[in-house]
Amino acid sequence: MSATLSYVFCLVRSARRPALRGTTEGMPGGRDLRAVESSGGLWAIVESVSESAYGEAALARGLQNLDWVAARAVAHERVIESFLSASALLPMQLFTLFTSDERVVEYVRAERARIVRILKRVENKVEFGVRLTWNATALQERASKGSVRTGTEFLARKRDILDVNRTGVAAARKAADRAYKDIGRQALGSHRRTSLERAAPGSRLLLDAAFLVATSKSGAFKAAVRQQTRELRGTGISIVLSGPWPAYNFIQ
């Protein structure tokens, strides 16, 4: 029979044992999802997995298969998100494994000071994602409306369409910068993934950002995003809001 490992999804701070009722299934092949107490109100959400399926050799094979990884990443995040209502939640990285629950407890106790600092930073807070993209098609269609009677009018029409492409992106990026600042006023922290924005020029990605928001201010934050949506209507810029999520981008 294969040895078992303790798979850790997250750490939760709670005065009492976190309830597991309604918690979704854990990792494929896992069993016995449970809360393991460490000390001082810290609980690790743990599940038993077989070494044959999640040991070093199995992970080396599995990581070569994107479908295998994706299924487990989704399961990992589902369990973490089921504890979103906890006062303080620290998600663990995908495939955080220990040889036993005792080793989990030893780790948490050894890292307690650092863990407490992180949990204090994200206590009673959630993360929202905001993406802004620009689509020139609608503006180009607007510039091309109306009949063209002469060659001069045709050239003028072509010039207008080119101006949309040439100046539109620059204007859209400025608008996205303003939106990032305005939305950020309702947040306690923000993280802008500029590398993703630069890496995706074809998609016209203007903004990809995460915001740390007090749970009690979630309504005000979403209202600020709706206000930006209204202000940017007709510009070709669209806004997508996601969340609330655990504070993945604010726990490093």
C-alpha positions in Angstrom: 0.0 0.0 0.0 1.3 3.4 -0.9 2.4 5.8 1.8 0.3 8.9 2.4 1.3 12.5 2.4 -0.3 15.6 3.9 -1.4 18.0 1.3 -1.9 21.6 2.6 -4.4 24.0 0.9 -4.2 27.0 3.2 -3.8 28.3 6.7 -6.8 29.8 8.5 -6.8 31.9 11.7 -9.9 31.0 13.8 -10.8 30.9 17.5 -12.5 27.5 16.9 -12.1 24.7 14.5 -13.0 25.8 11.0 -16.2 24.2 9.7 -15.7 21.9 6.7 -19.4 21.5 6.0 -20.1 22.5 2.4 -16.4 22.5 1.5 -15.9 21.2 -2.0 -13.9 18.0 -2.7 -10.2 18.3 -2.5 -7.5 17.0 -4.8 -8.2 14.2 -7.2 -7.6 11.0 -5.4 -7.4 12.7 -2.0 -9.4 11.8 1.1 -10.1 13.0 4.7 -10.2 16.7 4.3 -9.6 18.1 7.8 -8.5 21.1 9.9 -5.2 20.5 11.7 -4.6 22.7 14.7 -1.2 24.3 15.2 -1.1 26.9 17.9 -2.6 30.2 18.8 -5.7 29.8 16.6 -3.9 28.7 13.5 -5.3 25.9 11.5 -4.0 24.1 8.4 -6.6 22.8 6.0 -5.1 19.4 5.0 -6.0 16.3 3.0 -4.3 12.9 2.7 -3.0 12.0 -0.7 -1.0 8.9 -1.8 2.7 9.2 -2.4 2.3 7.2 -5.6 0.1 9.9 -7.0 1.7 13.0 -5.5 5.2 12.1 -4.5 8.3 13.6 -6.2 8.3 11.1 -9.1 4.6 11.5 -9.7 4.8 15.3 -9.7 7.7 15.2 -12.1 5.6 13.2 -14.5 2.4 15.1 -13.9 3.9 18.6 -14.4 4.6 17.6 -18.0 0.8 17.3 -18.6 -1.1 20.6 -18.6 -4.5 19.0 -18.2 -3.2 17.1 -15.2 -1.9 20.3 -13.6 -5.0 22.3 -14.5 -7.4 19.9 -12.9 -5.4 20.0 -9.6 -5.0 23.8 -9.7 -8.8 24.2 -10.0 -9.4 21.7 -7.1 -6.7 23.5 -5.0 -8.3 26.9 -5.5 -11.9 25.6 -4.9 -11.0 24.4 -1.4 -9.1 27.7 -0.6 -12.0 29.8 -1.7 -14.5 27.9 0.5 -12.7 29.5 3.5 -13.0 33.1 2.1 -15.2 34.1 5.0 -12.5 33.3 7.5 -11.1 36.4 9.3 -7.7 35.7 8.0 -6.7 33.3 5.2 -3.3 32.4 3.8 -3.4 30.3 0.6 -0.5 27.9 0.2 1.2 27.2 -3.1 0.0 24.4 -5.4 1.5 21.1 -4.3 2.5 22.1 -0.8 3.2 18.6 0.7 4.5 17.2 4.0 5.2 13.7 5.1 2.7 13.9 7.9 0.4 16.2 9.8 3.0 16.4 12.5 5.4 17.9 10.0 2.8 20.4 9.0 2.4 21.5 12.6 6.2 21.8 13.0 6.4 24.0 9.9 3.7 26.3 11.0 5.2 26.7 14.5 8.6 27.4 13.1 7.3 30.0 10.7 4.7 31.4 13.1 6.1 34.9 13.3 6.2 35.4 9.6 2.8 33.7 9.1 1.2 36.0 11.7 2.6 39.1 9.9 1.2 38.0 6.6 -2.2 37.2 8.1 -2.3 40.5 9.8 -1.8 42.2 6.4 -4.7 40.4 4.8 -7.0 40.1 7.8 -10.7 40.9 6.9 -9.6 41.7 3.4 -10.2 40.2 0.0 -8.8 40.6 -3.5 -10.5 41.9 -6.6 -9.1 41.7 -10.1 -9.7 44.5 -12.7 -8.9 44.2 -16.4 -9.3 46.9 -19.0 -9.1 46.1 -22.7 -9.4 48.4 -25.8 -11.2 47.4 -28.9 -10.9 49.9 -31.8 -13.5 48.2 -34.0 -16.5 50.2 -32.7 -14.6 53.4 -33.1 -13.4 52.5 -36.6 -17.0 51.7 -37.6 -18.1 55.0 -36.3 -15.4 56.8 -38.3 -16.4 54.9 -41.4 -20.2 55.7 -41.3 -21.8 57.8 -43.9 -21.5 57.8 -47.7 -18.3 58.7 -49.6 -18.8 60.7 -52.9 -15.4 61.8 -53.9 -11.8 60.6 -53.8 -11.0 63.3 -51.3 -13.7 62.1 -49.0 -12.5 58.6 -49.4 -8.9 59.6 -48.4 -10.3 61.6 -45.5 -12.2 58.6 -44.3 -9.0 56.4 -44.5 -7.2 59.1 -42.5 -9.8 59.2 -39.8 -9.7 55.4 -39.4 -5.9 55.5 -39.2 -6.1 58.2 -36.6 -8.3 55.9 -34.5 -5.5 53.3 -34.5 -2.7 55.7 -34.1 -4.0 58.0 -31.4 -6.6 55.8 -29.9 -4.2 53.4 -28.1 -2.3 56.2 -26.5 -5.5 57.9 -25.3 -6.9 54.5 -24.1 -3.7 53.9 -22.0 -4.0 57.2 -20.4 -7.6 56.5 -19.5 -6.6 53.2 -18.1 -3.9 54.8 -15.9 -6.6 57.2 -14.6 -9.0 54.4 -13.9 -6.3 52.5 -12.0 -5.7 55.5 -9.7 -9.4 56.2 -9.2 -10.4 52.6 -8.5 -7.3 52.3 -6.2 -8.7 55.0 -3.9 -11.2 52.4 -2.6 -8.5 49.8 -1.9 -5.8 49.3 0.7 -3.3 48.0 -1.7 -2.9 47.4 -5.4 -0.6 45.3 -7.7 -0.4 46.1 -11.4 0.9 43.3 -13.7 2.6 45.5 -16.2 4.6 42.6 -17.6 1.3 40.9 -18.7 0.1 44.2 -20.3 3.3 44.5 -22.3 3.3 40.9 -23.3 -0.1 41.0 -24.8 -0.1 43.9 -27.4 -2.4 42.0 -29.8 -5.2 41.8 -27.2 -5.0 45.6 -26.5 -4.7 44.8 -22.8 -4.5 48.1 -21.0 -4.7 47.1 -17.4 -4.3 43.9 -15.4 -4.4 44.7 -11.7 -5.3 43.2 -8.3 -6.6 45.3 -5.5 -6.6 44.5 -1.8 -10.0 45.6 -0.3 -11.4 45.6 3.2 -14.3 43.2 3.2 -16.5 45.9 4.7 -15.7 48.1 1.7 -16.3 45.6 -1.0 -19.6 47.4 -2.0 -17.8 50.8 -2.3 -15.1 49.2 -4.4 -17.5 47.6 -6.8 -19.4 50.9 -7.1 -16.1 52.6 -8.1 -15.6 50.1 -10.8 -19.2 50.6 -12.1 -18.5 54.4 -12.1 -15.5 53.9 -14.3 -17.5 51.6 -16.6 -20.0 54.5 -17.1 -17.3 57.1 -17.7 -15.5 54.9 -20.3 -18.7 54.0 -22.2 -18.3 54.8 -25.9 -14.5 54.9 -25.8 -13.9 51.3 -26.9 -12.6 50.4 -23.4 -14.2 47.6 -21.5 -13.8 46.7 -17.9 -14.0 43.2 -16.4 -14.2 42.8 -12.6 -13.5 39.5 -10.9 -13.6 38.4 -7.3 -13.7 38.5 -4.4 -10.8 36.1 -4.1 -8.3 35.2 -1.3 -5.5 37.8 -1.3 -3.2 35.8 -3.6 -1.2 38.8 -4.8 -0.6 40.3 -1.4 0.9 37.5 0.7 4.4 37.4 -0.6 
